[in-house]
Amino acid sequence: MRGPEEPPGDEHWVDPEIVRPYVVTRGRTHSAHGKFDLISMALAVGPLPGPDAGLDPEHLRILQICREPKSVAEIAAYLDLPAGTIRVLLGDLFDRELVSAQEPKSEVDMHDVKLYKAVLDGLRAL
């Protein structure tokens, strides 16, 4: 017999793929610090904090993963979480000075006409 709090049939109103990231970030959708592109690199700084540091398991996992530089995309893949969630968590760690972040540098001058000409020539060659 179904209880009064259960939805009728097999329908569920909660999607675990949405709820988990929401809970992990406590409802936050943006990092308070930094933008963190998908190719931004994060590196853990200093020793791993102890259990009394007040960090969530996901924060600690990021610090373990980032003993060597990792991109936001790589971290998201390791934790099986959306990149947006990883950005929020990295912002938390960045604010606590537990990770350093390196934003990608643009190597291309977007006002360089030669670049656009080379792209057009390449497209025409296809």
N, C-alpha and C positions, 0 to 999 in steps of 0.2 A: 504494500500500500504506500502511496506517495504522501509525503508530509506536506503541510501547507506552504513551506518555503521552497519546495522543489518546483521547477518549471514543468508544465505539462509536456508529455512525450519525451523524446530524446533531445530536445532543443536545449542548448545552453546559451545563456546571454553573456557569458564571460569567455573571451578568447584569450587563452594562455599566452599566445604570442604577443599580445598587446599588454596584458596585465603584468607579466614579469618585468619588462623594461620599465614600465610605469612605477612599479614598486621599487626596483633597484635604484632609480633616480629620485624617488620620493616625489614623483609628479613633475619634476623639472624637465624642460625640453631643450634648454640652452645652457651651455657652460657659462659660468659667471666670469670666466677669464679665458680669453683666447678663442680662436675660431676652430682650430684643429681640422685642417683639410684631411682628406682620406690618405694623402701621402705624407702628412706631417709625421715626423719621427719623435718618439718618446723614449726616454731613457731614465730608469730608476736611479735616484741619487742617494748615496749613503746606504747604511744597513737596513734590512727589512725591519719595520716597526713591530713591536711585540703585541700580544693580544689586548693589552690595555690601551692601545692607541685609539680605539674607538672607530676603526675602519671596518667596512663591510667586507664579506668574503670576496666580492668582485674586485674591490680596491686592492686587496692583498694579492689576488691572482694576477692583476695587471702589474703590480710591482715585481712579482716573480717572473712573469713573462718578459718584462722590460729590463732584465739584467743586461741584455744586449739591446741595442736600438731596434725598435719595431714601429711600423707604421700603424696608423689608426685602423686601416683596413685589416692588417694582420691581427691586431689585438681583437677586433670584432670577430674575426674568423675563429680564433682560439677560444673565445668565450661564448661563441654562438649567440651574440647579442647584436642589435642594430648599431651601425656606426654612430648614430645620434646619441645613443645611450653611452657608448664608449667616450664620446666627446665630453659629456657631462661628468663622467667619472674621472677622466683625465684632468678636467678643470678642477675638480676637488683635490686631486693629488698635487696638481701644480700649485694651487693656493697654499697647500701645506708644505711646499718646497720638497716634495718627495719624488717628483719627476722633473726633468728638464724637457723642453720641447723645442724642436727645430722646425720652423715653418719652411715649406719649399720655397726656393728662390727662383724667380723667373729669370731664365737664362736668355730669353728672347726679348728684344725690343719690339713691342707691338706696333711701333710706328715705322718699322723698317720695311720699306717698299719691296726690297729684294726678297724678303721672306714671302710676302704675298705672291710675288711673281713666281717664285719657285713652287709654291703650293698649286697655283693655277697651271703651271707647266706640267706638274706631276699629275693633276687631274685630267688634263687633256691627253696625256700619254696613256691613260687607262682606256 
